[in-house]
Amino acid sequence: MKNERTCKIVQDLLPNYIEKLTNEETNKYIEEHLENCEECKKVLENMKKDLELNGEKADKKEVKYLKKFNNKMKILEAILIVIVLIVIAVIGRKAIIITSLYNKAKQYENSTNFHETIYTYSKDNYIKTETYKLDNRVAFIQTRIINGEKEIQRIYGYETSNENHSAVANGKTNEYIENKNWKKAGLNTNMAITANIPNEFFYSYNLSGLLYLSIFTDIKTKEYNGVEYYYITGLNTNWLELEGGLCINKEEGIYINKQTGLVERVMSSTFATGKGQEGFEGTLDKTYEFGTVTEDDFIEPDISEYEIVDEIWKY
């Protein structure tokens, strides 16, 4: 005789029975009941079919999801590869340009006959620094107009260096300073002087420097006064000595001549001058002449017009 209560209990246990979560005693109880109950057998079969169908649907859904995920990953990989290739191309282009400029500028490092002129100017200040070099003879002429006051400084001497190629004093330097109020001169001073074509853009050219310049700077082609330049931004040059007591503390952007590799213009920079003068923000322009310097460029002023002093640097 059919016991509905027993069927209900067995049917409630069937899901766990199918999943093999019931113990041996319960399994025996369920199986004995199934031998004599066709209705519960059908319920068991239907449950198994439903589980199989649900499993197939879950598998198909999972496969579909995995395919979709893999497609997204492939697209992402492709995008990343393109980005990496673009970055490599950009950095590689800048590295090639920088290396080319370095090699071009390097040929001027040991020039023994050149005339370099540096103009620095802002709203209220103007400085013109000329450097003449002929073999080991050197002359600096600097004209300064600071807040409307004009001062001219001239230095003449002979370049002497030690085994480390650093300038050393030789007691043969003459210096002249004049303004609207006085003219003073110091003769045969122990001032150490040297002159070369400073390649300030490549002052620390090495692998790390090349990497920095290639990654963090921006290089564009610009024309100025009919000449093509590479305009480079993103620089932050720390305290770099130039000739004539002039230093650059920070560079916003520089123009480098494509043909020579030499810096010819520095935009929006902070300059500091020698002789205790304060720095100022402005623009720097440079011109170069090679093979044009003669003995006439080293003719000194008439000493009779100057007061000779022992320590001219105080003025």
C-alpha positions in Angstrom: 0.0 0.0 0.0 1.4 3.4 -1.0 2.4 5.7 1.8 2.4 9.3 0.6 4.3 10.5 3.6 7.1 8.0 2.9 7.2 9.1 -0.8 7.4 12.8 0.3 10.4 12.0 2.6 12.2 10.0 -0.1 11.6 12.6 -2.8 13.0 15.3 -0.4 16.1 13.1 0.0 16.6 12.3 -3.7 18.6 15.5 -4.6 21.2 14.6 -1.9 21.0 11.0 -3.0 21.9 11.9 -6.5 24.7 14.1 -5.3 25.9 11.2 -3.1 25.6 13.3 0.0 23.5 10.7 2.0 24.9 8.1 4.3 24.7 4.3 3.8 21.6 3.8 6.0 19.7 6.5 4.2 20.8 5.1 0.8 19.5 1.7 1.8 16.2 3.2 2.9 15.8 5.1 -0.4 16.7 2.2 -2.6 14.3 -0.2 -0.8 11.5 2.3 -1.3 12.4 2.8 -5.0 12.1 -0.9 -5.7 8.4 -0.8 -4.8 7.5 2.8 -5.9 7.2 3.6 -9.6 6.3 7.2 -8.9 9.4 7.9 -6.9 11.5 6.1 -9.6 10.1 8.6 -12.2 10.8 11.5 -10.0 14.4 10.3 -9.6 14.8 9.9 -13.4 13.3 13.3 -14.1 15.7 14.8 -11.5 18.7 13.2 -13.2 17.5 14.5 -16.6 17.0 18.0 -15.3 20.5 17.9 -13.7 22.1 16.8 -17.0 20.3 19.5 -18.9 21.3 22.1 -16.4 24.8 20.9 -16.5 25.0 21.1 -20.3 23.5 24.6 -20.2 26.1 25.6 -17.5 28.9 24.2 -19.6 27.8 26.0 -22.7 27.4 29.2 -20.8 30.9 28.8 -19.3 32.4 28.0 -22.7 30.7 31.1 -24.2 32.0 33.2 -21.3 35.5 31.9 -21.7 35.5 32.5 -25.5 34.3 36.1 -24.9 36.9 36.6 -22.2 39.7 35.3 -24.4 38.6 37.5 -27.2 38.7 40.6 -24.9 42.2 39.5 -23.7 43.4 39.2 -27.3 42.1 42.7 -28.1 43.7 44.1 -25.0 47.0 42.3 -25.8 46.9 43.8 -29.3 46.2 47.3 -27.9 49.1 46.9 -25.4 51.5 45.7 -28.2 50.5 48.7 -30.4 51.1 51.1 -27.4 54.5 49.5 -26.6 55.5 49.7 -30.3 54.5 53.4 -30.5 56.4 54.2 -27.3 59.5 52.3 -28.5 59.3 54.2 -31.9 58.9 57.6 -30.2 61.8 56.9 -27.7 63.9 55.4 -30.5 63.4 58.4 -32.7 64.5 60.8 -29.9 67.5 58.6 -29.0 68.6 58.7 -32.7 68.2 62.5 -32.8 70.0 63.0 -29.5 72.9 60.7 -30.5 73.3 62.5 -33.8 73.3 65.9 -32.2 75.9 64.7 -29.7 78.2 63.4 -32.3 77.9 66.6 -34.4 78.5 68.9 -31.4 81.5 66.8 -30.2 83.6 67.9 -33.2 83.7 71.5 -31.8 84.9 70.6 -28.3 88.6 71.0 -29.1 88.3 74.0 -31.4 91.3 76.4 -31.0 90.1 79.2 -33.1 86.6 80.4 -32.4 84.5 83.5 -31.5 81.4 82.8 -29.4 78.8 85.4 -28.5 76.2 84.9 -25.8 73.2 87.3 -25.5 71.1 87.1 -22.4 68.2 89.4 -21.9 65.0 90.0 -20.0 62.8 93.0 -19.4 65.3 95.1 -17.4 68.6 93.3 -18.0 71.0 92.7 -20.9 74.3 90.9 -21.0 76.5 90.3 -24.0 79.5 87.9 -23.4 82.1 87.4 -26.2 84.7 84.7 -26.0 87.7 84.8 -28.3 90.2 81.9 -28.5 93.3 81.5 -30.6 95.4 78.5 -29.7 96.1 79.1 -26.0 95.2 82.8 -25.9 91.8 83.7 -24.5 89.8 86.9 -24.3 86.5 87.6 -22.6 84.5 90.8 -23.2 81.3 91.2 -21.3 78.9 94.1 -21.5 76.2 94.2 -18.8 73.2 96.5 -18.6 71.5 95.8 -15.3 68.6 98.0 -14.3 69.9 100.7 -16.7 73.5 100.7 -15.4 76.1 99.7 -18.0 79.4 98.0 -17.1 82.1 96.5 -19.4 84.5 93.8 -18.2 87.4 92.6 -20.3 89.7 89.7 -19.5 92.9 88.7 -21.5 95.1 85.8 -20.7 96.7 82.5 -21.6 95.0 79.2 -21.1 96.8 76.7 -18.9 95.5 73.4 -17.7 96.8 70.5 -15.5 96.9 66.8 -16.2 93.1 66.6 -15.4 92.5 69.3 -18.0 91.3 71.8 -15.4 92.2 75.5 -15.8 95.1 76.6 -13.5 96.3 80.1 -12.6 99.4 81.3 -14.4 99.8 84.9 -13.2 99.4 86.2 -16.8 95.8 87.4 -16.8 94.9 91.1 -17.2 91.4 92.3 -16.3 89.7 95.6 -17.0 86.3 96.8 -15.6 84.7 100.1 -16.4 81.4 101.9 -15.8 80.2 105.5 -16.1 82.0 106.5 -12.9 85.4 104.7 -13.1 87.9 102.5 -14.9 89.9 99.9 -13.0 92.4 97.3 -14.0 94.2 94.3 -12.4 97.4 93.2 -14.1 99.2 89.8 -14.1 96.6 88.3 -11.8 96.4 84.7 -10.8 93.0 84.2 -12.5 92.6 80.7 -14.0 90.9 80.9 -17.4 89.9 78.5 -20.1 87.7 78.6 -23.1 85.9 75.9 -25.1 82.6 75.4 -26.9 80.4 74.3 -24.0 78.0 71.6 -25.1 75.7 72.1 -22.2 72.9 70.0 -23.5 75.1 66.9 -23.4 77.1 67.8 -20.3 76.4 64.4 -18.8 76.0 62.3 -21.9 75.9 58.6 -20.8 73.5 55.8 -20.9 71.3 57.0 -18.1 71.4 60.6 -19.5 70.4 59.3 -22.9 67.6 57.3 -21.4 66.3 60.4 -19.5 66.5 62.6 -22.5 64.8 60.1 -24.7 61.9 59.4 -22.3 61.2 62.7 -20.6 61.9 65.3 -23.2 59.9 66.4 -26.2 61.6 67.1 -29.5 60.0 69.1 -32.3 61.4 70.8 -35.5 61.1 74.6 -35.5 62.5 77.3 -37.7 64.1 80.5 -36.3 65.7 83.2 -38.4 65.5 81.0 -41.4 67.4 78.1 -39.8 66.0 74.7 -38.8 66.4 73.6 -35.2 65.3 70.9 -32.9 63.3 72.5 -30.1 63.7 70.4 -27.0 61.5 70.8 -23.9 61.2 68.9 -20.6 64.7 69.7 -19.4 65.7 70.6 -15.9 69.4 71.3 -16.0 71.1 71.8 -12.7 73.7 74.6 -12.3 75.7 74.5 -15.4 78.8 76.7 -15.9 79.3 78.6 -19.1 82.0 81.0 -20.2 82.3 84.5 -18.9 80.8 83.7 -15.4 77.4 82.9 -16.8 75.3 79.9 -15.5 72.0 78.3 -16.4 70.0 77.0 -13.5 66.9 75.9 -15.3 65.9 75.5 -19.0 62.3 75.6 -20.2 63.2 74.9 -23.9 66.3 75.0 -26.1 67.0 75.3 -29.8 69.7 73.1 -31.2 71.0 73.6 -34.7 70.3 70.5 -36.8 73.5 70.9 -38.8 76.0 71.6 -36.0 74.4 70.1 -32.9 75.1 73.3 -31.0 72.7 75.1 -28.6 71.9 78.5 -30.1 68.8 79.6 -28.1 67.5 78.9 -24.6 63.9 80.0 -23.8 62.5 81.2 -20.4 65.6 80.3 -18.3 67.0 81.4 -15.0 70.4 82.9 -15.4 73.0 83.8 -12.7 76.0 86.0 -13.6 79.4 86.2 -12.0 80.8 89.0 -9.8 78.0 88.6 -7.2 75.2 89.8 -9.5 71.8 88.4 -9.0 70.2 86.0 -11.5 67.2 86.8 -13.6 64.8 85.1 -15.9 65.1 85.7 -19.6 66.2 84.3 -23.0 69.7 83.4 -24.1 70.9 83.5 -27.7 74.3 82.2 -28.9 76.3 82.7 -32.1 79.5 81.0 -33.2 82.3 81.8 -35.7 85.2 79.4 -36.4 88.6 80.3 -37.9 87.9 84.0 -37.8 89.9 85.1 -34.7 93.2 87.0 -35.2 95.8 88.7 -33.0 93.9 91.9 -33.4 91.2 90.5 -31.2 93.6 90.4 -28.2 94.7 94.1 -28.3 94.2 95.4 -24.8 92.8 98.8 -23.8 95.1 101.7 -23.1 96.3 101.1 -19.5 96.8 104.8 -19.0 93.1 105.3 -18.8 92.7 102.8 -15.9 93.4 102.9 -12.2 95.5 99.8 -11.4 94.2 97.9 -8.3 95.4 94.8 -6.5 92.0 93.1 -6.0 89.8 93.9 -8.9 87.2 91.2 -8.0 86.0 93.5 -5.2 84.6 95.9 -7.8 
